[in-house]
C-alpha cells in the first residue's frame, strides 16, 4: 500500500516529527509483519530516525548541519540553496523500518523526522508498506 503524507514546513531548516503519520499509514495498510519504506521526493529535504524525547537534540542537529554545510556565497547553484542540497544528500531521501505485529519497530527514544533544509515549503513524504 502507498500513502502520501503532506508536510508543511515553517522555517528554512527544521526537523518535523512524522512518526504518528507513518504509524497511521502502517495501520491503514493492514501489514502485520514486513517493512515500511519512507521516501522524500525532494532534493532539498530528507528523512531520518533520531531522538524523539528531547527537542534540544533537533535544535542541535539543525545547528550542526549549518556548521557542516553553511549557506556560503561560493556555491555556484543559481537558486542559492546549495547548502540544502548538500544537507539532503548527507541525511538521505529514504529509510526503512521493520513492521512487527502491525507496529513500527522503533527504539524507546526514536522518532521519524522529515528534515527540511530549504523551507518554508509544502512537501510530500511517500510511505510504502510491504508484507513479508
Backbone as CSV, one residue per row, in Angstrom:
resi,resn,N_x,N_y,N_z,CA_x,CA_y,CA_z,C_x,C_y,C_z
1,UNK,0.842,-1.187,0.000,0.000,0.000,0.000,0.880,1.241,0.000
2,UNK,0.462,2.254,-0.732,1.175,3.518,-0.806,0.347,4.620,-0.154
3,UNK,1.019,5.461,0.612,0.374,6.587,1.285,1.229,7.829,1.071
4,UNK,0.587,8.974,0.888,1.297,10.247,0.800,0.985,11.057,2.048
5,UNK,2.034,11.518,2.697,1.906,12.390,3.864,2.284,13.797,3.409
6,UNK,1.413,14.759,3.641,1.712,16.154,3.324,2.331,16.810,4.547
7,UNK,3.435,17.509,4.319,4.164,18.169,5.399,4.346,19.634,5.033
8,UNK,4.019,20.514,5.962,4.230,21.946,5.749,5.311,22.411,6.712
9,UNK,6.425,22.854,6.145,7.494,23.386,6.991,7.273,24.886,7.176
10,UNK,7.761,25.385,8.305,7.572,26.795,8.638,8.871,27.582,8.696
11,UNK,10.001,26.868,8.647,11.305,27.518,8.756,12.201,27.058,7.616
12,UNK,13.318,27.758,7.430,14.292,27.342,6.417,14.806,25.946,6.726
13,UNK,15.136,25.697,7.980,15.644,24.380,8.384,14.923,23.942,9.646
14,UNK,14.325,22.759,9.588,13.660,22.208,10.763,13.451,20.708,10.585
15,UNK,13.296,20.035,11.705,13.002,18.607,11.731,11.570,18.463,12.240
16,UNK,10.709,17.815,11.437,9.302,17.687,11.761,9.003,16.216,12.044
17,UNK,8.464,15.945,13.208,8.151,14.571,13.615,6.959,14.058,12.805
18,UNK,7.191,13.016,12.014,6.124,12.418,11.209,5.826,10.986,11.666
19,UNK,6.313,10.610,12.838,6.130,9.247,13.343,4.663,8.852,13.389
20,UNK,3.823,9.705,13.915,2.388,9.402,14.039,1.766,9.154,12.664
21,UNK,2.146,9.972,11.675,1.610,9.810,10.322,2.066,8.494,9.696
22,UNK,3.331,8.148,9.914,3.850,6.889,9.364,3.175,5.708,10.064
23,UNK,3.005,5.799,11.372,2.290,4.733,12.107,0.869,4.551,11.567
24,UNK,0.198,5.654,11.295,-1.162,5.584,10.744,-1.168,4.888,9.384
25,UNK,-0.179,5.200,8.559,-0.081,4.567,7.238,0.124,3.063,7.383
26,UNK,0.941,2.665,8.349,1.171,1.231,8.588,-0.125,0.575,9.050
27,UNK,-0.818,1.191,9.974,-2.063,0.629,10.490,-3.098,0.492,9.365
28,UNK,-3.228,1.538,8.541,-4.186,1.511,7.437,-3.836,0.455,6.398
29,UNK,-2.551,0.149,6.257,-2.120,-0.826,5.254,-2.533,-2.247,5.624
30,UNK,-2.671,-2.512,6.918,-3.002,-3.853,7.367,-1.817,-4.810,7.410
31,UNK,-0.631,-4.324,7.080,0.567,-5.177,7.109,0.898,-5.499,8.559
32,UNK,1.047,-6.773,8.851,1.352,-7.211,10.215,2.845,-7.455,10.419
33,UNK,3.490,-8.032,9.443,4.934,-8.279,9.503,5.523,-7.959,8.148
34,UNK,6.467,-7.020,8.119,7.054,-6.614,6.852,7.971,-5.421,7.021
35,UNK,7.923,-4.549,6.015,8.806,-3.379,6.000,8.012,-2.158,5.577
36,UNK,8.334,-1.049,6.210,7.771,0.251,5.858,8.893,1.090,5.242
37,UNK,8.678,1.520,4.006,9.640,2.384,3.327,9.118,3.817,3.383
38,UNK,9.999,4.745,3.709,9.641,6.158,3.776,10.578,6.889,2.819
39,UNK,9.999,7.638,1.875,10.780,8.297,0.826,10.353,9.748,0.673
40,UNK,11.329,10.623,0.527,11.095,12.051,0.322,11.490,12.395,-1.118
41,UNK,10.507,12.767,-1.970,10.814,13.062,-3.367,11.231,14.523,-3.604
42,UNK,12.168,14.987,-2.800,12.640,16.376,-2.908,14.164,16.389,-2.778
43,UNK,14.819,17.306,-3.475,16.284,17.353,-3.452,16.854,18.252,-2.360
44,UNK,15.986,18.945,-1.633,16.469,19.804,-0.546,15.811,19.450,0.783
45,UNK,15.355,18.213,0.882,14.752,17.704,2.116,15.218,16.268,2.295
46,UNK,14.943,15.697,3.462,15.412,14.344,3.754,14.513,13.721,4.816
47,UNK,14.865,12.514,5.227,14.140,11.818,6.286,15.149,11.036,7.119
48,UNK,14.920,11.029,8.440,15.851,10.343,9.332,15.112,9.827,10.563
49,UNK,15.787,8.965,11.301,15.306,8.494,12.601,16.283,9.012,13.639
50,UNK,15.740,9.630,14.697,16.606,10.128,15.759,15.798,10.306,17.038
51,UNK,16.417,10.912,18.022,15.829,11.145,19.353,14.470,11.822,19.253
52,UNK,13.487,11.249,19.925,12.148,11.808,19.892,11.681,12.388,21.211
53,UNK,12.535,12.395,22.236,12.097,12.831,23.564,12.544,14.244,23.914
54,UNK,13.733,14.632,23.517,14.282,15.925,23.913,14.400,16.839,22.695
55,UNK,13.593,17.899,22.594,13.638,18.799,21.446,14.987,19.494,21.269
56,UNK,15.808,19.517,22.300,17.131,20.126,22.177,17.987,19.385,21.152
57,UNK,17.749,18.084,21.010,18.510,17.302,20.030,18.252,17.842,18.621
58,UNK,17.005,18.131,18.306,16.667,18.641,16.979,17.308,20.004,16.738
59,UNK,17.260,20.848,17.739,17.917,22.155,17.659,19.404,21.979,17.386
60,UNK,20.028,21.066,18.119,21.464,20.815,17.954,21.779,20.267,16.564
61,UNK,20.908,19.412,16.052,21.143,18.841,14.721,21.077,19.911,13.637
62,UNK,20.080,20.786,13.708,19.982,21.871,12.733,21.249,22.729,12.796
63,UNK,21.695,23.050,13.999,22.908,23.844,14.161,24.145,23.142,13.631
64,UNK,24.242,21.850,13.864,25.400,21.085,13.382,25.421,21.043,11.856
65,UNK,24.268,20.823,11.229,24.227,20.810,9.768,24.587,22.171,9.198
66,UNK,24.170,23.248,9.863,24.529,24.585,9.401,26.038,24.823,9.492
67,UNK,26.695,24.222,10.469,28.157,24.353,10.580,28.870,23.492,9.540
68,UNK,28.337,22.307,9.280,28.953,21.405,8.306,28.786,21.928,6.887
69,UNK,27.593,22.422,6.563,27.295,22.920,5.215,26.600,24.271,5.327
70,UNK,27.369,25.321,5.628,26.757,26.651,5.771,26.309,27.213,4.419
71,UNK,25.385,28.144,4.473,24.935,28.843,3.266,26.031,29.844,2.905
72,UNK,26.856,29.453,1.942,28.029,30.259,1.590,27.922,30.810,0.172
73,UNK,28.496,31.985,-0.068,28.422,32.578,-1.400,29.267,31.857,-2.454
74,UNK,30.158,30.939,-2.066,30.998,30.266,-3.054,30.252,29.200,-3.856
75,UNK,29.051,28.818,-3.430,28.270,27.840,-4.189,27.886,28.437,-5.546
76,UNK,27.897,27.630,-6.575,27.604,28.101,-7.927,26.135,27.946,-8.325
77,UNK,25.388,27.109,-7.640,23.995,26.856,-7.988,23.197,28.160,-7.920
78,UNK,22.535,28.502,-9.001,21.890,29.812,-9.149,20.725,30.053,-8.194
79,UNK,20.086,29.005,-7.714,18.926,29.197,-6.845,19.313,29.608,-5.429
80,UNK,20.574,29.489,-5.069,21.020,29.915,-3.747,20.680,28.953,-2.625
81,UNK,20.412,27.696,-2.941,20.082,26.728,-1.903,20.992,25.496,-1.924
82,UNK,22.217,25.702,-2.375,23.162,24.578,-2.451,23.400,23.927,-1.098
83,UNK,23.404,24.722,-0.041,23.589,24.128,1.287,22.488,23.111,1.585
84,UNK,21.266,23.394,1.142,20.155,22.473,1.357,20.352,21.180,0.566
85,UNK,20.882,21.281,-0.639,21.169,20.086,-1.439,22.230,19.217,-0.755
86,UNK,23.256,19.852,-0.229,24.323,19.120,0.465,23.762,18.411,1.697
87,UNK,22.983,19.121,2.496,22.412,18.545,3.724,21.475,17.386,3.397
88,UNK,20.656,17.546,2.369,19.745,16.484,1.966,20.519,15.218,1.574
89,UNK,21.591,15.396,0.819,22.407,14.245,0.414,23.090,13.589,1.603
90,UNK,23.482,14.380,2.564,24.138,13.829,3.755,23.172,12.965,4.572
91,UNK,21.935,13.388,4.718,20.962,12.665,5.531,20.338,11.521,4.737
92,UNK,19.891,11.789,3.536,19.302,10.762,2.688,17.820,10.948,2.461
93,UNK,17.369,10.482,1.319,15.983,10.676,0.900,15.052,9.554,1.335
94,UNK,15.601,8.477,1.915,14.724,7.363,2.278,15.236,6.611,3.493
95,UNK,14.331,5.844,4.064,14.682,4.932,5.155,13.673,3.810,5.170
96,UNK,13.975,2.771,5.904,13.036,1.669,6.055,12.998,1.256,7.520
97,UNK,11.802,0.822,7.934,11.577,0.420,9.319,10.853,-0.924,9.297
98,UNK,11.275,-1.833,10.140,10.627,-3.131,10.256,9.237,-2.951,10.859
99,UNK,8.288,-3.738,10.341,6.946,-3.804,10.910,6.797,-5.179,11.557
100,UNK,6.419,-5.201,12.811,6.180,-6.455,13.521,4.867,-6.340,14.284
101,UNK,3.989,-7.318,14.098,2.671,-7.334,14.752,1.882,-6.050,14.464
102,UNK,2.059,-5.530,13.252,1.318,-4.344,12.840,1.861,-3.026,13.349
103,UNK,3.029,-3.055,13.998,3.617,-1.844,14.585,5.017,-1.584,14.032
104,UNK,5.374,-0.309,13.927,6.753,0.033,13.583,7.676,-0.423,14.701
105,UNK,8.815,-0.974,14.351,9.799,-1.381,15.355,10.798,-0.233,15.492
106,UNK,10.559,0.607,16.498,11.437,1.741,16.808,11.914,1.598,18.241
107,UNK,13.096,2.112,18.519,13.602,2.117,19.881,12.799,3.064,20.754
108,UNK,12.974,2.941,22.045,12.218,3.724,23.020,12.235,5.218,22.728
109,UNK,13.375,5.746,22.348,13.500,7.193,22.167,13.452,7.621,20.708
110,UNK,13.269,6.680,19.793,13.341,7.003,18.373,12.037,7.567,17.815
111,UNK,12.201,8.493,16.871,11.087,9.073,16.124,11.548,9.248,14.679
112,UNK,10.585,9.338,13.781,10.881,9.545,12.358,10.678,11.020,12.046
113,UNK,11.680,11.621,11.431,11.642,13.057,11.143,11.771,13.373,9.663
114,UNK,10.907,14.270,9.210,11.088,14.923,7.920,12.073,16.053,8.164
115,UNK,13.101,16.133,7.361,14.154,17.145,7.537,14.026,18.192,6.440
116,UNK,13.632,19.377,6.823,13.514,20.493,5.880,14.806,21.289,5.898
117,UNK,15.362,21.531,4.703,16.586,22.326,4.609,16.425,23.539,3.692
118,UNK,15.224,23.728,3.116,15.017,24.825,2.170,13.581,25.350,2.259
119,UNK,13.126,25.545,3.473,11.748,25.979,3.680,11.643,27.484,3.793
120,UNK,10.448,27.905,4.156,9.249,27.092,4.357,8.653,26.650,3.027
121,UNK,8.100,25.429,3.043,7.519,24.831,1.833,6.431,23.825,2.195
122,UNK,5.644,23.498,1.190,4.702,22.382,1.275,5.416,21.187,0.646
123,UNK,5.495,20.073,1.371,6.261,18.912,0.912,5.417,17.646,0.969
124,UNK,5.970,16.577,0.398,5.337,15.263,0.436,6.332,14.229,0.939
125,UNK,5.801,13.253,1.650,6.564,12.084,2.068,5.755,10.878,1.599
126,UNK,6.414,9.953,0.915,5.751,8.759,0.420,6.064,7.584,1.341
127,UNK,5.030,6.827,1.668,5.180,5.672,2.555,4.653,4.443,1.819
128,UNK,5.455,3.399,1.790,5.033,2.134,1.182,5.250,1.019,2.199
129,UNK,4.234,0.211,2.412,4.346,-0.923,3.308,4.319,-2.208,2.495
130,UNK,5.162,-3.154,2.890,5.284,-4.417,2.172,5.213,-5.551,3.172
131,UNK,4.337,-6.490,2.917,4.223,-7.686,3.756,5.394,-8.612,3.447
132,UNK,5.887,-9.272,4.492,6.924,-10.269,4.187,7.889,-10.512,5.256
